[in-house]
Amino acid sequence: MNNDTTKVMRYRGRFAPSPTGPLHFGSLVAAVGSYLDAKHHHGQWLVRIEDVDTPRTIPGSADTILRTLEALGMEWDETVVYQSQRTHFYQAALHELQRQGLLYPCTCSRKEIADSSIVGISGPIYPGTCRNRPMIQQKAHALRTRTNNEIIQFQDRASGLYRQQLACDIGDFVLRRADGVYAYQLAVAVDDAAQGITHVVRGADLLDSTPRQIYLQRLLNYPTLRYLHLPVATNTAGEKLSKQTNAAPIDTNHALAHLIEALRFLRQNPPPMLEYGNIDDLWLWAQQNWHVDRLRVAH
């Protein structure tokens, strides 16, 4: 029996890869976990390409990722959304935060911030140097949102209670960079709300981002979501698998083997007989036997 007794009236999940290279095992784990959690709860599974950071986007990567998902038997329920086509929505969110008096321009360089602040959960904590600057600035600038001493907490379905005090742990954070690129935290909050996402399943490397997104959800009057952060796949040096750590792309000629490996990594204990079946058989078994409680052991 599945010990995850989440009562779901309407489940909408998503997989949101960044097109900085082909799908590798680390991103496959996130795709499999989000797909299974949605399908196990008879929900919808959407795919969103997070290409808002255009300087990091590699042409053709999005199509490669989508073709890989198809070869793995993973079917999304609605049209794929591309963040690069949604910047006007992010600008509208910034206007609303500005209306609330929560934005200010920041001209500090990374070096200046690192030299004048202490290190927090996600790097240097911004010391508030530009907090009292007027919004009109001639010099290129980032836009930051003011944080406060309120404790943001949520119950992660795998790792339990997680909390942050943003002002102390993170500091005022960037919503639009000096080069005009909208920040991940803003884009994901806006897009999850616009797509009606109810459940987010992703890697635990994004766990410390969640309070910032919940904070923005509250400021923008969006619903707060349910979160499940999965164990992160690493290489032999303990580094997260990524393009930067030369993670090998998924070989669709061995799709079944990759899926079984991902299920084992997620502690779902697939039976050996699945190795001799086909992808349809694997997904049928996996959807019926998805156990979130096994993930809790991994944290």
N, C-alpha and C positions, 0 to 999 in steps of 0.2 A: 504493500500500500504506500502511496506517495504521502509523505508527511508534510508536504507543502500544501496547507489547507486554504490557500488564498481563494477567496470567493470573487470570481470575476464575472461581472455582468457584460462588460464590453472591454475587450482587450485589444489594444493596438500597440504593437511593438515595432522596432525598426533596427536595421543594421546600417551604420553610417560610416563607411570607409573614406579615407582621404586618398585621392588618386595620385600618390607620390611614387607609385611602383605597383608591380603585380601583387596579387593576393599571396600572402605567405602563411606559415602555420599559425603565427600569433593572431593574425586577423581572422584566420579560419576558425579558431577557437571561439572568438567573439561572434562570428556569423552563426556557427552551429548552436551556441548557447542561446542566442536571441531567437533564432528560428524555432528551436525546440520548445522554448518556453512559450512562445506565441501559439504554436500548433498544439501543444499539450493542453492549453487552455482554450482551444477552439477559437483563437483570435486571429487577427490579421497581422501580417508581417510586411513591412514596407522597407524599401531601400532608398537611402538618401546619399548622394555623392557630396561629401564635404570638401568642395573645391573653392571655398571662399578665399583661401590663402593662395592666390594665383601664382605668386613667385615660386611656390613649392610644388605646384602641379606639373606633372609630367604628361605631355600630350599622348593620348591613346591609352593611358592607364585606366581610366574609368571604363572604357569599353572592354578592356582586358579583364578587369575585375568582374564585370557583369557576365561576360562569356564564361568565366570560371565558375561563378555561382550557378549558372544554368547547367554546366557540365556536371556539377555536383548534385543536381536534382533539387536545387533550392529555388522555389518559385515565389516571387513577390506578388502582392495583391493589388497594387496600384501603380500608376505611372511613376517611374523613377524621378526624384526631385534633385535638382542641381543647385547648390547654394549660390553659385556664381550668377544665377539668373534671379536671385531674390534680394539683391542688395537694397532695393528700395524699401523692403520691409524692415531691414535692419536700421536704415536711416530713420524710418518712422518711429521705431522703438527709441532711438536716441533722442528724437524730438520730444517724446513723452517724458523721458528721464530729465531732459533739460527743462521742460515745463515744471517738473517737480523740484528743480534746483539741485539736482543730484550729480550734474556733470561739471567738470572743469578741465581746461586745457593744461597739458603737461609738456614742458620742453626739456625735461631732464633726459640725459643720455643714460644708457645702461650702466656705464662706468660710474657716473655720478651717483646713481642709485645704490650701486654695490658698495661704493666708498663711504656712503653716509647712512647706511641702514644695517639692521641685524638680519640674520638669515632665519626665515620661517619655514613653513611646511613645503612651499613651492618655490623656494629661492628667496632673494632679498625682499624684505618687507618695505614697501614704499613709505618713506618718512613724512610724506605730506608737504613736500617743499612748495608745490604749486597750488595748494588748496585754495588760496585766497585770490588767485588770478582771475581777471574778468574773462568772459567767454570769447571776446574779440581779441584775436592774436594775429599778428602779421607773420611771425615765424612758424615754420612747420611744427606741428604739435600732435601729440596723442590726446585722446579724450579718456579721462578716468571717471569712475563713479565713486561717490563717497560711500564709505562703509561706516558701521556703527558697532557698538559693543553688544548688540543683541546676539545671543547664542543661536546659531542655526544647527539644528539636529534632525536626523532622519533615521529610520530603521532600515538598514540594508538587509535584504532577504538572505544574504549569505554571511556577512560579517557582523551583523547586529547593529547596535546603536553607534552612530558616528556623529560627532559634533565639532563645530568650529566656532570661534569668536573672530569674525572676519577682520575686524580692525586690528586685533592683536596677532592673529595667525597668518593673515594674507596681506592686509593693508588695502588701500584704495586700488582697484585694479583697472586695467586698460580695457576699454570697449571698442575703441577704434585706434589703430596704430598711426604713427606719424606719416607713414606712407599711404594712408587712406584705406588700408585693409581692415575690415571688421574682425574683431576678435572672436575666437572660438566660443567663449562663454556667452556672448551676446547671440551669435548666430544659432547656436544649438538651443538656447532657451526660446527664441522666437520661432524656430522651425518645429520644435516638438509641440509647441502650443498650436501652431497653424495646422499641423497634420493630425491633431487630436491624439497624440501619443499618450498612452496611459502607463506603460511599463517600459523602462529602459534597462536593457541587459548589455553590459559592456565590460571591458577589462578593468581590473582593480587599479591600474595605473591612473585611471580617471576618477578614483574615489574622492581625492581631495578637491576636485573641481566641482563636485556636486553641491556643496553649500553655496558656492557662488551662483550656480544656476538656480537654486531654490530662492536665493535672495532676489535675483532678477525676476523670477516668476512672481514673487510677492509684489515687487515694485510695479510690475506691468499688469498685475491682476490676472495672471495666468494660473491654471490649476497646478498643484504640486503632484509630481508623478511618483510611482513606486520604482525603486531601484534595486538592481541585483548586479553586483560587481564580481566578475569571474576571476579565477586565478590567472596570472599573466605568464605566458610561455617565455622562457629565457634560453640563452645559449649556454655553453659550457662555462663561460666566464661570468655567468649570472646576469648578463645584460638582456634587457627586453628585446625580443625578436623584432627587428624593424629593417627598413631599407638601410639605415645608417650602420647597423650591425651585420649587414650582408646576409640577411635572412633569405633562404632559398625560396623561389616561387613555387606555388602548388603545381604539380605536374598532373594535369587532368587525365593522362593515360593511366594514372594510378589513383583515380578518384576514390574508389572504395577504400583502399588502404589508408588514405589521408583522413577520411571520415572516421574510420574505426580508431585511428590514432587520436583524433580530436576527442572522441567519446571517452576513450581511456584517460586522456589528460583531464577530462571533466569528471572523472570517477563515476562514470555511468555503467561500467562493467559490462560491455557488450559481450554476448556469448560467442565462443569461437566459431560457431556455425555460420555467423554473419560474414565471415571472411570468404566463404564459398558461395554466397548468395549474390544478390545484385543490389543496386542503390535503392530501388523501391522497397525491397524487403528491409533494408537497414533503416530507412526513414520510418517505416511502419512500426518496427520494433522500438526505435528510439522515441518516437512521439508517445507511444503508450507507456514507456518505462522511464520517462524523464523524472529524476529525483533531485530537487534542489537541496534537500537535506544532506546529500552526499557532498555537496560543494562546501558546506559549512565546516567539514573536517579539514578542508584544504587551507583554511585561513588561520 
